[in-house]
Amino acid sequence: MKFDDDALMLATAAARDEDDTPKEECGVFGIYAPDVDVARLTYFGLFALQHRGQESAGMMVSDGEHLKWYKEMGLVNQIFDERVLSQLQGYIAIGHTRYSTTGSSILRNAQPLHCAWGDGSVAVAHNGNLINTEELRAEMEAQGVVFETTNDSEVIARMIATQQDKTLEDAIAHTMTRLRGAYSVCILTEDTLIAIRDPHGVRPLCLGLLDNKHYVVASETCALNTIGAQYVREIEPGEMIIIDKHGFRERQAVKQERHATCLLEFIYFARPDSTMYGRGLHDARRRMGHELAKEHPCPGAHMVMPIPDGATPAAIGFAEASGIPYGEGVVKNRYIGRTFIQPDQRMREAGVRMKLMPIKEALAGKRVVMVDDSIVRGTTTGQIVKRLFDAGASEVHVRITAPPVQFPCFYGIDMANQEDLVAYRHTVEEIRQLIGATSLGFMSLDGLTRAIGIHKDKFCRACFDGKYPIEIPNHVKVSKFALEMPVNAK
């Protein structure tokens, strides 16, 4: 049986209700490597970036003359097998794993996306979110450009493709001057791989070297490590990297603005074995635990436990700084992927039970410090706290490594509307009562940046303090389905 687009969109939206944590939009990967099985390496790179998006994945490969591609809904290991990879022969590839922010989760919005460029094609794989999508799309539609999807990534591809009077590099550079918002993009033609990053560097993008001669780009360094590539450096905000038969070139395509890498990448999104701003994320998160223990101590507790996997380094750090023993209070089922089964209310309530199972023997009679990385709506946290009490914990002290999330993101993170953010509507004490915790402590913004060791002005922290590095027009403050249905802007 095949879902139609509307049914799949609704099923996906319902499945999201099982979990209220923030969702990253996607991960991108690109490689230029003659005489190497680039499709297979792209598969492994996307597999390493699976945490950045679990709704769809795709890959596009060039053999120098033709582009071949394959994309589907689902997880990377569900989409690509030996039969598919054997048909994707070439020496340049880009790949994408997606969680939707602009445009619903349906196959036509899966990436990479491509369109005609001269006698060939240009394809893009995009991580981020544009805030002037509607304006640019309307402008191009007025010029007769026809769009096939409802996502902002096609706007990037079509804008490049409409500039046939320019070289590819100049067309991309001009496009970058028109884009507003967050974008880390891999671009592929029949003979060239190009990577670009927005002037603020909101979303991560890095450069690696394979076998000391082949260049690789990826959202995170963990993807480089997976394929055995050496990390070279981060791609700078506003920079364009060009890789072709002539080698590797750099170009500052647009002026670099204030660095504003997403702070949630450090707290939650990026894998702990990745490196950003020269900081290993596992160590940074461990130090977050140190700061959290100083700001919100819990004397008399018996055990510090994480909500795995994201909060594990912070819980280790909290235990180190406080002297309270570290232990496991829940077991995570790591084999649960995103489902497209339409859940009823009973299934939604079962979502947390399916993913996290309390260890009664570890919890019985214990005063527990539960470390987690964020609270968005508060529903999931409340369910976990209740389950810990039901398993026998005498006290549950919740400690969060992120400050209260009070403002929505417009740069590529899918989280609740502002009215649904529990910290926007409630004080910390009110949130404590709502989730049923014995006590509740959020990390301060200053404590968070002390732990990372980088000044807060180097980050986008808008979801915490409402200071958006790229001004958000009022008409943009609508749902991510703005291109598909009318929404009353506030």
C-alpha positions in Angstrom: 0.0 0.0 0.0 1.3 3.5 -0.9 0.6 6.6 1.2 -0.6 9.6 -0.8 1.2 12.9 0.1 -1.5 14.2 2.5 -1.7 11.0 4.4 2.0 10.8 4.8 2.2 14.4 5.9 -0.4 13.8 8.6 1.1 10.5 9.7 4.5 12.1 10.0 3.1 15.1 12.0 1.3 12.7 14.3 4.5 10.7 14.8 6.3 13.8 15.9 3.9 14.2 18.8 5.5 11.2 20.5 8.5 13.3 21.3 8.8 17.1 22.1 12.6 17.5 21.8 13.9 19.9 19.2 14.6 18.4 15.8 17.5 19.2 13.5 16.6 19.8 9.9 19.2 17.7 8.1 22.7 16.7 7.3 24.7 17.1 4.1 27.7 15.3 2.7 29.8 15.7 -0.5 32.9 14.0 -1.9 35.1 14.4 -5.0 37.2 11.3 -5.4 38.1 9.7 -8.7 38.8 6.0 -8.5 36.9 5.7 -5.3 33.4 4.2 -4.7 31.9 7.5 -3.8 28.3 6.2 -3.4 29.4 3.7 -0.7 31.4 6.4 1.1 28.4 8.8 0.9 26.2 6.1 2.4 28.5 5.8 5.4 28.7 9.5 5.7 25.0 9.9 5.7 24.7 7.0 8.2 27.0 9.0 10.5 24.7 12.0 10.0 21.4 10.1 10.6 20.8 11.9 13.9 20.3 15.1 12.0 17.3 13.9 10.1 15.3 10.7 9.9 12.5 11.4 7.5 14.1 10.9 4.1 17.5 10.5 2.5 19.0 10.8 -0.9 22.2 10.7 -2.9 23.2 12.1 -6.3 26.3 10.9 -8.1 28.1 12.1 -11.3 30.4 10.1 -13.6 31.5 13.2 -15.3 28.8 13.1 -17.9 25.5 12.2 -16.2 23.9 12.6 -12.8 22.3 9.5 -11.2 20.2 9.7 -8.1 18.2 7.8 -5.6 16.1 9.1 -2.7 13.3 7.7 -0.6 11.4 8.2 2.7 12.9 6.5 5.7 16.3 5.9 7.3 19.6 5.6 5.4 20.0 1.9 5.9 16.4 1.3 4.8 16.8 3.2 1.6 20.2 2.2 0.3 21.3 -1.4 -0.3 23.8 -3.1 -2.5 21.5 -3.1 -5.5 21.0 0.7 -5.3 24.6 1.5 -4.5 25.8 -0.6 -7.5 23.8 1.6 -9.8 25.3 4.9 -8.5 28.6 4.8 -10.2 30.7 7.9 -10.5 33.5 10.0 -8.8 31.5 13.0 -7.4 28.6 12.6 -5.0 26.4 14.6 -2.6 24.0 13.2 -0.1 21.3 14.4 2.3 19.4 13.2 5.2 16.3 15.2 6.1 14.1 16.5 8.8 11.7 19.0 7.3 11.4 22.6 8.4 10.1 24.3 5.3 8.0 21.9 3.2 6.3 18.9 4.5 7.8 15.4 4.8 6.9 13.9 1.5 9.0 12.3 -1.2 8.9 15.2 -3.6 10.6 17.3 -1.0 13.4 14.8 -0.3 16.9 15.9 -1.4 19.2 16.4 -3.2 17.1 18.5 -5.6 18.3 19.2 -9.2 17.4 21.3 -12.2 18.8 22.1 -15.6 22.0 24.1 -15.9 23.2 24.8 -19.4 23.6 21.5 -21.2 23.7 19.7 -17.9 22.3 19.9 -14.4 22.9 21.5 -11.0 21.9 19.7 -7.8 21.8 21.0 -4.2 21.7 19.4 -0.7 20.8 22.0 1.9 20.9 22.2 5.7 19.2 25.2 7.2 16.2 27.4 6.6 15.7 30.6 4.5 13.6 33.4 5.9 13.0 35.1 2.5 11.8 32.0 0.7 8.4 33.3 -0.2 9.8 36.6 -1.6 12.3 34.9 -3.8 9.9 32.2 -4.9 7.3 34.7 -5.9 9.9 36.8 -7.8 11.0 33.7 -9.8 7.4 32.5 -10.4 6.7 35.9 -11.9 9.5 35.3 -14.3 8.0 32.0 -15.4 10.0 29.6 -13.2 8.0 26.5 -12.3 8.6 24.9 -8.9 8.1 21.2 -8.3 8.5 21.1 -4.5 7.4 23.2 -1.5 10.8 23.5 0.2 13.2 26.4 0.3 16.1 24.3 -1.0 14.6 24.3 -4.5 14.6 28.1 -4.3 18.4 27.9 -4.1 18.7 25.5 -7.0 16.3 27.4 -9.2 17.9 30.8 -8.5 21.3 29.4 -9.5 19.8 27.8 -12.6 18.2 31.0 -13.8 21.6 32.8 -14.2 22.8 31.0 -17.4 24.7 34.1 -18.5 27.2 33.7 -15.6 29.7 31.1 -14.7 28.6 28.6 -12.2 30.7 30.1 -9.5 29.4 33.6 -10.2 25.8 32.4 -10.3 26.2 30.8 -6.9 27.9 33.9 -5.5 25.1 36.1 -6.7 22.6 33.7 -5.3 24.3 33.9 -1.9 23.8 37.7 -1.9 20.1 37.2 -2.3 19.6 34.5 0.3 18.6 35.4 3.9 18.8 32.9 6.7 20.7 29.7 7.4 22.3 27.6 4.7 25.1 25.1 4.5 24.9 23.6 1.0 26.6 21.0 -1.1 26.2 21.7 -4.9 26.9 19.2 -7.6 27.2 19.4 -11.4 28.5 16.8 -13.8 32.2 17.8 -13.1 32.2 20.0 -10.0 31.5 19.9 -6.2 30.9 23.2 -4.5 30.2 23.9 -0.8 28.8 27.1 0.6 27.9 28.4 4.0 25.8 31.5 5.0 27.5 34.7 6.2 26.7 34.0 9.8 27.7 30.3 9.8 24.4 29.3 11.6 24.6 25.6 10.5 27.9 23.7 10.6 29.9 22.6 7.6 33.4 21.2 7.5 36.1 20.2 5.1 38.1 16.9 5.2 40.8 15.1 3.2 40.6 11.4 2.2 43.8 9.5 1.5 45.7 12.9 1.4 44.2 13.7 -2.0 40.4 13.6 -2.1 38.2 16.3 -0.7 35.1 15.7 1.5 32.6 18.1 3.0 30.1 17.3 5.7 27.8 18.8 8.3 29.9 17.3 11.1 33.4 15.9 11.6 31.8 12.5 12.8 31.0 11.8 9.1 34.7 12.4 8.2 35.8 10.1 10.9 33.4 7.4 9.8 35.0 7.2 6.3 38.5 7.6 7.5 39.0 11.2 6.2 41.2 13.7 8.0 39.5 16.9 9.3 41.0 20.0 7.7 38.9 22.9 8.9 35.5 24.4 9.1 34.2 26.1 6.0 34.0 29.8 6.9 30.8 31.8 7.0 30.1 33.3 3.5 32.8 31.1 1.9 32.6 29.0 -1.2 34.7 25.9 -1.7 35.2 24.7 -5.3 36.5 21.2 -6.1 37.0 20.1 -9.7 39.7 18.6 -12.0 41.9 21.6 -11.4 41.9 20.9 -7.6 40.7 22.8 -4.6 39.9 26.6 -4.6 38.5 29.0 -2.0 36.4 32.1 -2.5 34.9 34.5 -0.1 31.6 34.8 -2.0 29.8 37.1 0.4 31.0 39.3 3.3 31.4 37.4 6.6 29.0 38.7 9.3 29.1 38.1 13.0 29.6 34.4 13.7 26.3 32.9 14.9 26.6 29.1 15.0 23.6 27.6 16.6 24.2 27.0 20.3 21.9 24.0 20.3 24.5 22.2 18.1 26.8 22.2 21.2 24.1 21.3 23.6 22.1 18.7 21.7 22.2 18.3 18.0 25.7 17.4 17.0 27.1 14.0 17.9 29.4 14.0 20.9 32.3 12.7 18.8 32.2 15.7 16.5 34.3 18.9 16.8 33.1 22.5 16.3 34.9 25.8 16.9 37.9 23.6 17.7 36.1 22.1 20.7 35.3 18.4 21.2 31.6 18.2 22.0 31.9 15.4 24.5 34.3 17.4 26.6 32.2 20.5 26.2 29.1 18.7 27.4 31.0 17.2 30.3 32.0 20.7 31.4 28.3 21.7 31.0 27.6 19.1 33.7 30.3 20.7 35.9 28.7 24.2 35.5 25.2 22.7 36.1 26.3 21.1 39.4 27.7 24.5 40.5 24.6 26.4 39.6 22.1 23.9 40.8 23.6 21.6 43.4 21.6 18.7 44.8 23.2 17.7 48.1 22.0 14.4 49.6 21.1 12.8 46.2 22.1 9.2 45.8 22.6 9.0 42.0 23.1 11.2 38.9 21.5 9.7 35.8 21.3 10.8 32.2 18.4 10.7 29.8 20.5 8.9 27.1 22.1 9.5 24.8 22.5 13.2 24.5 22.7 14.0 28.2 25.2 11.3 29.1 28.4 13.5 29.0 26.7 16.2 31.0 25.5 13.7 33.6 29.1 12.4 33.9 30.3 15.9 34.4 27.6 16.6 37.0 28.7 13.5 38.9 32.4 14.5 38.7 31.7 18.0 40.1 29.2 17.1 42.8 30.7 13.8 44.0 27.4 12.1 43.6 27.7 8.7 42.0 26.9 8.3 38.4 24.5 5.6 37.4 22.0 4.4 34.8 18.4 4.8 35.7 16.8 4.1 32.3 17.7 1.9 29.3 17.2 3.4 25.9 15.8 1.2 23.0 18.2 2.3 20.2 16.3 0.4 17.5 13.3 2.7 17.4 13.3 4.8 14.3 10.8 7.3 13.1 7.4 5.7 12.3 4.9 6.6 9.6 2.2 4.5 11.2 -0.7 6.8 12.2 -0.6 6.7 16.0 -3.7 6.9 18.2 -3.6 8.5 21.7 -2.6 5.2 23.3 0.4 4.9 20.9 1.5 8.4 21.6 1.5 7.7 25.3 3.4 4.5 24.7 6.1 6.5 22.8 8.2 7.2 25.8 7.7 3.8 27.3 9.0 2.3 24.0 12.1 4.4 24.0 13.1 4.6 27.7 12.6 1.8 30.3 13.4 2.6 33.9 15.7 0.2 35.9 13.7 -0.4 39.0 16.6 -2.0 40.9 18.7 1.2 40.4 15.9 3.6 41.3 14.1 2.1 44.2 14.2 4.4 47.3 16.8 6.7 45.6 17.0 10.4 45.5 17.8 10.9 41.8 19.3 13.7 39.8 18.0 13.4 36.3 20.1 15.2 33.7 18.6 16.1 30.3 19.6 18.5 27.5 16.4 20.5 27.0 12.7 21.0 27.8 10.5 22.3 24.9 6.8 21.6 25.6 7.5 19.7 28.8 5.2 16.7 28.0 8.0 14.2 27.5 9.9 15.3 30.6 6.8 15.0 32.7 6.2 11.5 31.4 9.8 10.5 32.3 9.6 12.0 35.7 6.4 10.1 36.5 8.0 6.8 35.3 10.9 7.3 37.6 8.6 7.8 40.5 6.5 4.8 39.5 9.8 2.8 39.4 10.4 3.6 43.0 12.5 6.8 43.1 11.8 8.8 46.3 12.9 12.2 44.7 13.5 13.3 41.1 15.6 16.4 40.7 15.7 17.5 37.1 18.7 19.4 35.8 18.8 20.8 32.2 21.9 21.7 30.3 20.1 24.2 28.1 18.6 27.5 29.4 14.8 27.8 29.1 13.7 27.7 25.5 11.4 30.7 25.1 11.5 31.7 21.5 11.0 29.8 18.2 13.7 29.0 15.7 13.6 30.2 12.1 17.0 28.9 11.0 16.5 25.2 10.5 15.3 23.7 13.8 11.8 22.3 14.0 10.4 23.2 17.4 7.0 24.2 18.8 5.3 27.5 18.1 6.1 30.0 20.8 2.7 29.5 22.5 3.6 25.9 22.9 7.0 26.5 24.5 6.5 25.7 28.2 9.2 28.2 29.3 7.5 31.0 27.3 4.2 30.5 29.3 5.5 29.4 32.7 8.1 30.3 35.4 10.6 27.7 36.4 8.6 26.8 39.5 5.4 26.4 37.4 7.3 24.1 35.0 8.6 22.1 38.0 5.0 21.6 39.1 3.8 20.7 35.6 6.5 18.0 35.2 6.1 16.8 38.7 9.8 17.0 39.7 11.1 17.4 43.2 13.3 20.3 42.0 14.2 21.8 38.6 17.3 23.7 37.5 18.1 25.1 34.0 21.7 26.1 33.0 22.2 29.8 32.7 23.4 31.2 29.3 26.6 32.5 30.9 27.3 29.1 32.5 26.7 27.4 29.2 29.2 29.5 27.3 31.7 29.2 30.2 31.5 25.5 29.8 32.1 25.7 26.0 34.9 28.3 26.5 33.7 30.6 23.8 31.9 34.0 24.2 28.2 33.9 23.7 28.4 36.5 20.9 29.9 33.8 18.7 26.6 31.9 18.8 23.0 32.2 17.7 21.2 31.9 21.0 17.9 33.3 19.8 15.8 30.5 21.2 17.0 31.4 24.7 17.1 35.2 24.6 15.1 36.3 21.5 18.1 38.0 19.9 18.0 36.9 16.3 21.3 37.5 14.4 19.3 37.7 11.1 16.3 39.9 11.4 13.0 37.9 11.1 10.3 39.7 9.1 6.8 39.5 10.7 5.3 37.7 7.8 7.9 34.9 8.3 6.7 34.1 11.8 4.4 31.4 10.6 4.4 27.6 10.4 6.8 25.7 8.3 4.0 24.8 5.9 3.7 28.4 4.8 4.2 27.5 1.1 1.4 24.9 1.3 -1.5 26.5 3.2 -2.5 30.0 4.3 -1.4 30.9 7.8 -2.4 34.0 9.7 0.9 35.7 10.5 1.2 37.3 14.0 
